[in-house]
Amino acid sequence: MGKRPLVLGLAVVLGFGFAQPRTEITFLYGLGGRLGEIIRATVDTFNKSQNEVVVRAEFANSYEGVLQKALAGIAAGQPAADVLQLEVALWPRLAAAGQLTDLSALPGFKAMFDSFWGVFKLQADPDKDGKVFATPWNNSNPVTYYNPELLKRAGYSAPPRTWPEMREFARKVKEATGVAAMALPAFPWVLEGAVWSNGGEIVGKDRLLLDQPAALEVINTWTQLIRDGSAVVENANSTQDFVAGKVAVIFQSVASRPGIKALAGDRFKQTVRVAPLPYFKKPVVPVGGATLAISRGIPQERVLAAWKFIQWLNRPEQQLEWIKQTNYVPITRTTSELPAFRAFLATEQGLDVGMRQLPNARPRPTDPAYVQGIQEIRKTLEEIWLNNKPVEPAIRDLVQRTRPLFAN
């Protein structure tokens, strides 16, 4: 009996059977399907890579689901999760409500921030005040996917680079193939880039600016394409229609590529090509995807554990593995300079388009009111395109009825 305390003491010193408890954190994410599977596998890899933190991944069904669960947690006085995957236009709403941790004071933040591409620095710190409430992770930009076989019938090897040229292109493709030349989205992501490329803005200090000449020119151009039958309104089946040869061009995220590739199967290399996003006066693209944020009000040990997870995800080698599986763009210059990354881009046509667009990229609007404004924009565009409402009165009404959103 007298020797047992010594044995126990040696066991504690040597670590026999007395593993330190790991800090458990929750990660609420909004991507489903194949991307959701990759997220879960990535979390498993992290959990196995170290012995300090355990991440428990929880699926919220969508980006909007992450936001709604986060808002429900605020109402209940209990954060919904430690780490939140927030779409780039959604995090400002939670930050404005004081519900996200300022990451700028955490260890290693400056080195991480300094490695970001310029567009992601601006996305993370739009006010340039040094406070950062969400860091980039699965970021993307929209590109042009086209069917070279359909375009060849109309005498084109690739789509035109500008929207004004798209009018004749769309007419010729429709005449030569009998299918719609393109599907245009009512969700305003691609619209943002088009308006910016025309010298306009989407949001002002206290309202939407879609009633201004630069934005109206974009909307009128797209409306004419739809009304003359050379374009259709994007819907839930547009990707399948594109793969089936029922539409020649779609404008979707670089991260849509794995899904399109899976649908196209063996015919992917013959029927799918990728080109940059069209523009009006100069190339501009919006960045999209999502950011990672840490909830405010959780214990400091969980804040640090969450930060360890985020830092690991941002390591260049880990980013590369993520990009290989998802085709998101690199968020750091360090990743884009890896020889292995350059080698990956050379493996298939179009893998480099999203990367090449980064110097011309802009963050999406970060006004918290824009989250609700997006839904109204989408509804208005669908009314114009599907119900033949006159463009300018409908847009004026949109701007007026959304003014109260921007008044707070």
N, C-alpha and C positions, 0 to 999 in steps of 0.2 A: 504493500500500500504506500510505503514511504517513497518509492521511486516513481510513482505514476505522475505526480506534478512535473518531474523533470522530463519525462517522456512527452507529456503534453506540451511543455514549454518548447522542446526541440521540434515538435511537430508544427507549432505555430511559426517558429523561426524559419524552418525549412520549407514551410508551405504545404506539408503533407495533408491532403484532404480538407484544406481550409481555403478554397478558392475565394477571392474577393468577389462580392456580389456585383453583377453587371447592372448598370443603369438602364432601365427600360423606357423607351420613348415610343410614341405613336406617330405614324406618318400617314396623313390623309391625302390620297391622290385621286385624280379625276380621269385618267386615261384608261379605257377599257380595251377589249380585244387583244390583238397581238402586242400592242404597246404596253398594256397592263401586265401581260405575262412577263415582258422584259423588265418592267419595274420590279415585279415580285422577285424575279431571279437576281436582279441587281441588289436588292435588299438582302437576299440570302447570302450573296457573295460578301457584302459588307459585314454581316453578322459573323461569318466564318473567318473574316480577315483579322479580327482583333478580339480581345477579351474584356473590353471595358463597357461597350454599349450594345444593347439589343434593340433593334428597330422592329416594331410591329406595324406592318402595312395594312391600311384599311381603305377599301375602295368606296368612293362616294358617287359612283355612276357617271359623273361628268364634272367639268370644271365648275359649272353652275352649282352642282351638288356640293362641291367643296365649300363654295361661298355660303350656301344656305345652311350647311351644318355649322360653319364657323359663326354665322349670325345667330343661329339657335343656341350655340354655346355661350355667346355673349349674353343673350337674354336670360340664360339659366345661371349665369355667373360662374361658368366652368368652361374653359377652353375646350374646343372640340377635339383638338389634337396638338401635339407639341410642334410638329412640322407640317406645314400646309403647302400643297402644290396649287398655286394661284395663277390663273391665266393673267397675261400681262396687263390687261385692262381692268382686272378685278382687284388686285392687291391695294390700289390707292384707297378704295372704299374702307377697307379694314384699317389701313394706316391712319386715315383721317379720323377714324373713330378711336384711335389710341389703343388698338388691340394687337399690335405687332411689336416685337422687340427691335430696338435699334441695334443693328448688327455691327455698326462701325466701331464700337468699343471692344469688340471681342478679339481674342488673340489671333494674330495672323491675318486680320481682315485687310489691312493695307496692301500686303503682298498679293492677296487674291484680287482685290479691286484693281490694282495697277496692271494686272495681267489681262483684264477684260478688253475686248474690242471696244472702240469708242462708243458705238451705238449702245452697247450694253452698260457702259458706265452711265450714260445719260438715262437709260431705262431705269437703272437702279437708283439714281440720284437726280431726278428730273429738275428739282429746285436748286441743285448745286449748292446745298447748304451743309453737305457732309454727313447728313443723316441717311441711312440706308435701311429700309425695312423689308426688302426682298431682293434676292440675288438671282441672276439668270441661271437656268439649267437646261430644260428642254426647249430651246429656242429655234425658231424657224423663220422663213420668209416665203411668200408665195412665188411660184414659178409657173411657166406655161408648159403643160403636157400636150403633145400633139401626135396625131396619127400620120406618119409620113406617107403611107400608102394612099390615104384619102387626099392629102395635099398634093401628091404627085399628079393625080387625075386633073387637078385644077391648074397645074403648071407651077406649083410651088415646091421648094425643097424644105422650107421652114416658114413659120408665120412671120409677118412683118414685125419690125421692132417698135413701131409707133401706133397709137390708137387711130389717128386719122387714116393711116394706110389700111387699117383693119376693115374699113367699110367696103372697099373694092374686093379685098381678100375674101371677106365673108360672103359677098354676093357670088363670086366665082366658085368658091367651094360648094355652096349650096346648089348652084346650077350644074356643076360637074358631077356631084355625088348624090344629090337628092337628100342629103342629111344636113342637119343644122351645123353651121360652121363652128359654133362655140356655145357653151353654157355660161351665162353670166350670173354671179352670185348676188343675192340681195343682202346677205350678211356683209357689212361694210369694210371688211379687211382689205380686199383688193381695191375697193373704191377709195380708201384712204391714200394708197399709193398713187392712184391715177390723179386724184385731186392735187396732191402735193406736187406731182410731176408737171402739173399744169400751172403751178405757181400759186395755188390756193391753200386754204386751211380747212380743217374739219370743225374745229372747236375754237371759239374765242373766249374772252374773259367771262362772258355771262350768257352765252348762247351757242347753238350750232350755227355754222357759217355755210351751210349747203345752199343757201339762197343767193350766194355771191356768184359772179360770172364764171370764175374758174371751175367751181363745182357744178354749176348748171350746165356748162359745156360738156362735162363728163357724162352727167346723167342723161342729157339729151342725145349724146352720141350712142350710149348704150340702148336707150329707149328706141331709137330709130332702127338699130340692128334687130331688136326683138320684134318691132312692129312690121318690119318688112320680111320677117320670116327667116332671116339668115342666122339668127341666134335664138336661144331659148333661155328660160329662167332656170338656174340651177336648182335641183331638188335632191331628195334623198337617193334617187336612182341614177344620178348623173355620172358617177364613177363607173357603174356597171354599163351604162349606155356608151360611155367613151370606150371602154374595153371591148364592147360588142360592135363597135364601128357605127353607132347611131348618132354620134356627135364627134366632130373632128378635133376640137380643142377644149380643154378645161383649164381653169386657173386654180391650183390648189397648193397646199403646203409642200415643201421639200420632203417633209415627213410622211406625206401620203404615198410616197414611192413604194415602200414595202407592201402596202395594201394593194396598190395597182398591179404591182409585179405578181402578187399571189393570184389575183383575179385573171391576169393575162396568161399566166403559166408559160408554156413553151413559146408562145407568140410574143412575149414581152419585147424582145430585141427587134422584132420585125415591125411591131405596131405601135411602139411607144418611144417618143423622143422627148427631150426636155430642152426648153429655151428660156431665156430671161423674161421677166414680166414686161409687157408693153408699157410705153410711157407716152406723154404728150410732148413736152418741151425738153425735159431732161430725165434721165433714169432716176427714179426714187422708188424704194420698196419699204413697206412696213415690216417690222419684225413682229413675230407672234410667238405662240407657244406659251410656256408658263415659267413661273419663278418659284423659288423656295423661300418661305418665310417661317419665322419662329413665333409662336403665340406669346403674347405678353401675359405676365401673371403666373407663370409656371415656376417651380423651384429652380434655383440657379444651377443645381447639378444637372437638371434636365435641359436647361438652356445650353450648357457646355457640351452635353452629350449630343444634342441636336446639331450644334455647330460642328462637332467632330464629323458627324455624318455628312453634312453639307460640304465641308472641306474635302472629304474623301471623294465625293461625287465630282468635285471640280479638279481633281488631279488630272494632268494631261493624259496619262495612260488610261485612266478610267473613262475620261471623256471619249477617247478614241474607241474604246470597246462599245460604249453607248452609241456613238455615231455610226459605227459599222452595222449595228443592228437596227437603228431607227432612221438614219439619214438626217437627223437634226444637224444644225450647223455648229461649228466649234464656237464656244463662248469666249475662249481665251486665245490670244495670239500664240501662246506657248504650245497649245495643242495643234494649231494650224501649221506650226513650223516643224512638227515631228516628221521625220522621213517616212515613217510608217503611215502617217495620215496622207501624205502626198502620194504614196504608192497606192493607197486605197482609192483615192479619187480617180486614178488612171485605170481602174478595173472595169468601169462601165461608162457609157455615154451619159452625160448630164449630171453625174454625181458632184461635179464641181460648181454647178450653177448657183446654188444657194450661197456657197462660199464666195464666189466672185461678186455677188450682189451686196455683200456686207459693207463695202466702202460707200455704197449709195443708200444705205438703210437708215430708217428713222424709227424711234420707238412709237408705239401706238399712243393715242391721247391718254393722259393720266388723270384728267379731271374725274373725281369720283362720280359725278353726275353722268358721265359718258356711258357708264354701265347700263343705266336705264335708257339713255338716249339711243343706244345701239338697237334695242328692241323696237323703238319707234321708227328708226330709220328703216329697218328691215320691213316693218309693216307698211310703211309708206311706199317704198320701192315696189313691193309686191302689188299694192293697189294700182300703182302706175302701170306696171308691166302686165299684170294679169287681168285687171279690170278697166284698162284703158283710161285711167284718170289723166287729165291734163297735167303736164309736168310742173309748171311753175306755180299754179295755185296749190297743188298738193305739197310741194316743198315749202312754200310760204306757211301753209298750215302746220307742217311739221315743226318748223322753227318756232312758230308762235306757241304751239301747245307744249313744247318742251322747255320753254323759257323758265317756268317755275322750278324745274329740276336744277338749273344752274344758278338760281338766285341765292341759295344757301351758302 
